Amino acid sequence: LVQENVTAYAPREYYNGGKWISLDLDRQRLTAWEGADVAVSSPIKTGKYGYATPTGTFRTFSKVPNERMSGSDYDLKDVSWTQYFTSSGIALHSAYWHNNYNGRPGSHGCVNMPPNKARDVFLWAPLGITIVSHNAYQFDSVDIANANKWSEYER
C-alpha cells in the first residue's frame, strides 16, 4: 500500500473511528477505512474521458446484490455488489467483464472493482456510508483516444 495523507479530505468518520471510503481518482484506488485504519484496498477503474467520475463527498443510498446494467453502448447482466452514491446512477460495483486495472479510467462513470474486492466492500459497508471522491484524474491524449475505441469488453 502507498501511504496516503488523508487529512486534507477525510470526513469526520476518520477522526471518530467510523467507516468511510476514499476514491483516489488519480491513483485509481479505493480505500475502505475504519477511522484511520485500512479495512480494504483495491485498484479501481473509474469514468473514462467524457464520463468522468465526479469528485465530492457522497453517501450511498442503495445497495443491490445483483442486477442488469445497460446504456446506449453496453448491456451487462449479473453486475454484482452495487452501491449507488449519486442521483445520476454512479455506483461502486464488480466488473467481471475486464481485469484491466492499469491505472487509467475506462468506465461509464461508475467505479469498477474486481469481483472479490467489490464483495468485500459491499459486505463491510453499511448503507449510507460516506464516500469521498477526490484527486481528479487528469486525462491525457492516450485516455482521449482510448475513450473512443474501447468496447464493452476491451477496457
ABEGO torsion letter per residue (X at the ends): XBBBBAAAABBAAAAAGBBBBBBBAAAGBBBBBBEABBABBBBBBBBBBGABBBBEBBBBABBBABBBBBBAABBBBGBBGBBBABAAGBBBBBBAABABBAGBBABAGBBBBBAAAAAAAAAABBBGBBBBBBGBBBBBAAAAAAAAABBAAAX
